[in-house]
Amino acid sequence: MKVPFVDLKAQYAAMKEEIHASIMEVVENTAFVGGKYVDQFEKDFAEFCGCKYAVGMSSGTSALQLALLGLGVKPGDEVITAANTFIATTEAITHAGCSISLVDADAGNFNIDPALIEAAITERTKVLIPVHLYGQTADMDAVMEIAKKHNLLVLEDAAQAQGAEYKGKMAGSLGDAASFSFYPAKNLGAYGDAGIVVTNDEAVADRVRLFSNHGRRSATDHSVEGFNERLDGIQAAVLSTKLPRLQKWNDLRREAADRYNTLLSGLDVVTPGEMSYAKHIYHLYVIRIRERDKVRETMAEKGVGCGMHYPIPIHLLDAYKRLGKSAGSYPVTEKVASEILSLPIFPEITPEQQEYVAQSLAEVLEKVG
Ligand SMILES: *Cc1c(COP(=O)(O)O)cnc(C)c1O
């Protein structure tokens, strides 16, 4: 048996006709950039998140960068985020003209540890970016309380959390603004790169839209220098077609996670926890395991695709030597980085595939001793 890390073909096969029809409709209408399909998806996704405004973007990375600009950051402002995130979060901070300040993770949920945020705040700090890693939100009440106390804004990096909940509220509706990615392998994936910013603040939404479209509100009134980071019509139409199924896909991921929890219960691994505040949507099912690199290699030999999210913490990447943070700076992040292994998970994964993953893992653990 072979179990891929993700299987995008299964979902495509199940909705082929609808996807083709939605793409062809955009083509027939030549509504390639902006237009009614983008407007419709923005409306649908804002409603899905329980937010008033949504602005489509060309990627999750541009959504982060333009959300920061929309929140009003100025060159030299500091932005605090988690040391264990994807580089897109910190790239966006730099490209918005700000400096990066990192905080260690909580060992229980791999998200930013709110107890460590205050020590990182300086008079230049402007925004906090909690990353809802793996599909589970950060502890947002704690984050928002700190933000309020220090007069900071909060941008949720919800790239991995479309449909996740915190105390019954949707990810994306918890901070001052949020960014999502629709990279094809995310829980809601486009057929190319795409992203979105959501917010309840009309002025923020207006600025984000302005920056995404060459700094103009009409055809020629460029009031600032902006960017070209607009969402395209084909991606919007595909996303509108898929959005009504997202909750069901997330529920299937949750069932698959439950099944793994049971199948792996006798093994010497730490399975992921769901916090009491959370509805985890398992964008990734991440275990902690000894001899991770050897395990991953041997799993690949058995036909099981596993991932690592992320094996090198931000401060130890070559790209961030300038931060001057040596090993030991963020101990929780560094420890888990060497132990985490992402097992195959996608809505269509079968119980037989999961049994094969668990059985393979048991054999591999025996072998590595
Ligand atoms: C995927 C991802 C992004 C970037 O999204 P793109 O659409 O690939 O640009 C940002 N942050 C996190 C946490 C992600 O997982």
The ligand as an ORCA input file, in Angstrom:
! r2SCAN-3c Opt
* xyz 0 1
  C       0.683     28.538      3.907
  C       1.049     29.500      4.958
  C       1.292     30.859      4.692
  C       1.469     31.409      3.298
  O       0.458     31.217      2.423
  P       0.733     31.178      0.836
  O      -0.635     31.172      0.266
  O       1.496     29.913      0.546
  O       1.496     32.396      0.473
  C       1.478     31.728      5.754
  N       1.479     31.290      7.024
  C       1.307     29.986      7.335
  C       1.292     29.572      8.766
  C       1.099     29.042      6.313
  O       0.917     27.755      6.630
*
